């Protein structure tokens, strides 16, 4: 398995997961099995797919998991927008975590582009 700890995208995704957990700890208790769970699982899926893909034998496999990670990141953004609309988070909190989400998204994009340009 290739080490993933030195990937900048992994480091930023870990920061994002920790922020999501801190933020959702203040969601209403009735959301424990609803939006709280969904948002936590989608954010964990982002980093988990980076790690799983990094452990694959080929760049093609890694790319597939990076695209799955991007999908989970999109899901997280939608869920954060729902949390904002339901007033579980403030606009300031949303803006801050969205900035972090966008950093992860940009790094995923750059990694995907670099792998797609590599000769087979």
MILONU-484769 format. One record per atom (N, C-alpha, C): residue number from 1; chain; x, y, z. Coordinates in steps of 0.02 Angstrom, whole numbers. Example, Ala and Ser with C-alpha at 12.3 -4.5 7.8 and 13.67 -1.06 7.14 Angstrom:
   num   chaine        x        y        z
     1        A      660     -284      390
     1        A      615     -225      390
     1        A      660     -165      390
     2        A      642     -112      354
     2        A      684      -53      357
     2        A      645        2      394
end
This chain:
   num   chaine        x        y        z
     1        A       42      -59        0
     1        A        0        0        0
     1        A       44       62        0
     2        A       26      110      -41
     2        A       63      173      -44
     2        A       41      218       14
     3        A       90      255       41
     3        A       74      299       97
     3        A       33      358       72
     4        A      -19      374      108
     4        A      -63      429       90
     4        A      -54      488      137
     5        A      -19      479      192
     5        A      -12      531      242
     5        A       24      594      217
     6        A       64      586      165
     6        A      100      644      139
     6        A       62      681       84
     7        A        2      657       66
     7        A      -39      691       16
     7        A      -72      752       48
     8        A      -62      810       18
     8        A      -93      871       44
     8        A     -170      865       44
     9        A     -198      833       -6
     9        A     -270      825       -9
     9        A     -295      783       50
    10        A     -256      733       71
    10        A     -276      693      129
    10        A     -276      736      192
    11        A     -224      777      199
    11        A     -219      820      258
    11        A     -278      869      263
    12        A     -295      899      206
    12        A     -350      947      205
    12        A     -417      911      214
    13        A     -424      852      187
    13        A     -485      813      197
    13        A     -494      793      270
    14        A     -439      778      304
    14        A     -443      762      375
    14        A     -465      823      415
    15        A     -440      881      398
    15        A     -462      943      431
    15        A     -537      954      420
    16        A     -559      941      358
    16        A     -630      949      341
    16        A     -673      902      383
    17        A     -653      839      389
    17        A     -691      790      429
    17        A     -696      814      502
    18        A     -641      837      529
    18        A     -642      860      599
    18        A     -689      919      608
    19        A     -689      964      559
    19        A     -734     1022      562
    19        A     -807     1000      559
    20        A     -821      952      515
    20        A     -890      927      509
    20        A     -913      896      575
    21        A     -870      857      606
    21        A     -888      826      670
    21        A     -900      878      724
    22        A     -858      929      726
    22        A     -868      982      776
    22        A     -933     1020      763
    23        A     -945     1036      700
    23        A    -1005     1073      681
    23        A    -1068     1034      695
    24        A    -1069      971      676
    24        A    -1130      930      685
    24        A    -1143      911      757
    25        A    -1093      918      800
    25        A    -1104      903      871
    25        A    -1153      952      902
    26        A    -1166     1008      867
    26        A    -1213     1058      892
    26        A    -1281     1055      856
    27        A    -1289     1006      811
    27        A    -1354      998      777
    27        A    -1405      974      828
    28        A    -1469      985      814
    28        A    -1521      959      859
    28        A    -1515      883      868
    29        A    -1530      861      928
    29        A    -1524      789      945
    29        A    -1569      746      899
    30        A    -1626      772      878
    30        A    -1669      733      835
    30        A    -1639      721      765
    31        A    -1585      756      750
    31        A    -1550      747      687
    31        A    -1492      696      692
    32        A    -1483      665      749
    32        A    -1428      618      758
    32        A    -1426      565      704
    33        A    -1484      539      686
    33        A    -1487      486      636
    33        A    -1508      513      568
    34        A    -1514      577      563
    34        A    -1533      610      500
    34        A    -1475      647      470
    35        A    -1480      712      469
    35        A    -1430      754      436
    35        A    -1361      748      469
    36        A    -1358      742      534
    36        A    -1293      734      568
    36        A    -1257      673      542
    37        A    -1292      617      541
    37        A    -1262      554      517
    37        A    -1243      558      443
    38        A    -1287      586      403
    38        A    -1274      591      331
    38        A    -1213      633      316
    39        A    -1208      690      349
    39        A    -1153      736      337
    39        A    -1087      706      362
    40        A    -1089      674      418
    40        A    -1028      642      443
    40        A    -1006      586      396
    41        A    -1053      546      374
    41        A    -1035      490      330
    41        A    -1009      514      262
    42        A    -1038      567      235
    42        A    -1013      591      170
    42        A     -944      622      177
    43        A     -931      657      232
    43        A     -864      687      241
    43        A     -812      632      253
    44        A     -830      581      290
    44        A     -783      525      301
    44        A     -772      488      235
    45        A     -823      484      193
    45        A     -816      451      129
    45        A     -765      487       84
    46        A     -761      552       90
    46        A     -713      591       50
    46        A     -642      566       65
    47        A     -624      565      127
    47        A     -556      546      146
    47        A     -544      470      138
    48        A     -596      431      152
    48        A     -589      358      146
    48        A     -575      337       74
    49        A     -607      370       27
    49        A     -596      353      -43
    49        A     -527      375      -68
    50        A     -502      429      -41
    50        A     -433      449      -57
    50        A     -386      394      -34
    51        A     -395      371       27
    51        A     -351      320       56
    51        A     -359      254       19
    52        A     -420      234        6
    52        A     -430      170      -29
    52        A     -400      172      -99
    53        A     -410      227     -134
    53        A     -383      233     -201
    53        A     -307      234     -202
    54        A     -278      267     -152
    54        A     -205      270     -148
    54        A     -174      201     -139
    55        A     -211      156     -110
    55        A     -186       88      -99
    55        A     -195       42     -158
    56        A     -226       65     -211
    56        A     -237       23     -270
    56        A     -173       20     -312
    57        A     -172      -31     -355
    57        A     -111      -46     -393
    57        A      -98        2     -451
    58        A     -150       34     -477
    58        A     -141       75     -537
    58        A     -168      145     -527
    59        A     -143      191     -567
    59        A     -168      260     -566
    59        A     -241      262     -590
    60        A     -260      217     -635
    60        A     -329      214     -660
    60        A     -376      199     -602
    61        A     -357      151     -560
    61        A     -398      135     -501
    61        A     -400      194     -452
    62        A     -343      224     -441
    62        A     -339      282     -396
    62        A     -385      337     -421
    63        A     -384      351     -486
    63        A     -427      402     -515
    63        A     -501      388     -502
    64        A     -521      325     -510
    64        A     -590      306     -499
    64        A     -611      325     -427
    65        A     -569      310     -379
    65        A     -585      326     -310
    65        A     -583      401     -296
    66        A     -540      437     -331
    66        A     -539      510     -323
    66        A     -604      541     -348
    67        A     -631      514     -403
    67        A     -695      539     -427
    67        A     -752      522     -379
    68        A     -749      464     -348
    68        A     -798      447     -296
    68        A     -792      496     -238
    69        A     -730      512     -220
    69        A     -718      560     -167
    69        A     -749      628     -183
    70        A     -742      650     -246
    70        A     -772      714     -267
    70        A     -847      711     -261
    71        A     -877      654     -278
    71        A     -949      646     -271
    71        A     -971      652     -198
    72        A     -933      623     -154
    72        A     -949      628      -82
    72        A     -941      699      -58
    73        A     -893      735      -85
    73        A     -883      805      -67
    73        A     -942      847      -90
    74        A     -968      833     -150
    74        A    -1028      868     -175
    74        A    -1088      853     -129
    75        A    -1093      791     -108
    75        A    -1147      772      -62
    75        A    -1140      811        3
    76        A    -1080      817       29
    76        A    -1068      855       90
    76        A    -1089      928       82
    77        A    -1073      957       24
    77        A    -1092     1027       12
    77        A    -1168     1035       13
    78        A    -1203      990      -19
    78        A    -1276      993      -20
    78        A    -1304      988       51
    79        A    -1276      943       90
    79        A    -1300      934      159
    79        A    -1284      995      202
    80        A    -1228     1027      189
    80        A    -1213     1089      225
    80        A    -1262     1145      206
    81        A    -1281     1146      142
    81        A    -1331     1195      120
    81        A    -1398     1183      153
    82        A    -1416     1120      163
    82        A    -1477     1103      198
    82        A    -1472     1126      271
    83        A    -1416     1113      302
    83        A    -1405     1134      372
    83        A    -1412     1210      379
    84        A    -1387     1246      330
    84        A    -1393     1319      330
    84        A    -1467     1339      322
    85        A    -1500     1308      275
    85        A    -1571     1324      262
    85        A    -1615     1309      323
    86        A    -1597     1257      360
    86        A    -1635     1239      420
    86        A    -1611     1276      482
    87        A    -1562     1320      472
    87        A    -1533     1362      525
    87        A    -1500     1321      581
    88        A    -1471     1264      562
    88        A    -1431     1224      608
    88        A    -1361     1254      614
    89        A    -1341     1292      562
    89        A    -1277     1327      562
    89        A    -1289     1399      539
    90        A    -1243     1442      558
    90        A    -1248     1512      538
    90        A    -1216     1521      469
    91        A    -1229     1579      439
    91        A    -1197     1595      375
    91        A    -1121     1597      382
    92        A    -1098     1623      438
    92        A    -1026     1627      451
    92        A     -995     1557      455
    93        A    -1028     1512      490
    93        A    -1003     1443      494
    93        A    -1004     1410      426
    94        A    -1058     1421      389
    94        A    -1064     1393      322
    94        A    -1008     1418      277
    95        A     -996     1483      277
    95        A     -944     1512      235
    95        A     -875     1484      252
    96        A     -862     1475      316
    96        A     -798     1449      338
    96        A     -788     1376      315
    97        A     -837     1334      327
    97        A     -829     1264      309
    97        A     -832     1255      233
    98        A     -869     1298      199
    98        A     -871     1294      126
    98        A     -802     1310       97
    99        A     -768     1358      127
    99        A     -700     1374      106
    99        A     -655     1313      112
   100        A     -661     1277      167
   100        A     -621     1216      178
   100        A     -640     1162      128
   101        A     -704     1155      116
   101        A     -728     1106       67
   101        A     -700     1122       -2
   102        A     -700     1185      -20
   102        A     -674     1206      -85
   102        A     -599     1194      -92
   103        A     -562     1199      -37
   103        A     -491     1183      -38
   103        A     -481     1109      -55
   104        A     -520     1066      -22
   104        A     -515      994      -36
   104        A     -534      980     -108
   105        A     -587     1013     -132
   105        A     -610     1003     -200
   105        A     -556     1023     -250
   106        A     -523     1080     -238
   106        A     -470     1103     -283
   106        A     -412     1054     -284
   107        A     -392     1029     -225
   107        A     -337      982     -222
   107        A     -354      916     -255
   108        A     -416      893     -248
   108        A     -438      833     -283
   108        A     -434      844     -359
   109        A     -458      902     -380
   109        A     -456      919     -452
   109        A     -384      918     -478
   110        A     -339      950     -442
   110        A     -269      952     -465
   110        A     -238      883     -467
   111        A     -253      841     -418
   111        A     -227      773     -417
   111        A     -256      733     -474
   112        A     -319      740     -487
   112        A     -351      704     -542
   112        A     -320      725     -608
   113        A     -312      790     -618
   113        A     -281      815     -681
   113        A     -210      787     -689
   114        A     -172      787     -635
   114        A     -103      763     -640
   114        A     -101      688     -657
   115        A     -147      650     -630
   115        A     -149      577     -645
   115        A     -174      564     -716
   116        A     -221      605     -738
   116        A     -248      596     -806
   116        A     -197      613     -859
   117        A     -150      657     -843
   117        A      -99      677     -891
   117        A      -40      629     -893
   118        A      -35      586     -843
   118        A       21      538     -841
   118        A       14      488     -898
   119        A       69      472     -930
   119        A       65      420     -983
   119        A       48      352     -952
   120        A        8      314     -988
   120        A      -14      248     -963
   120        A       42      198     -960
end
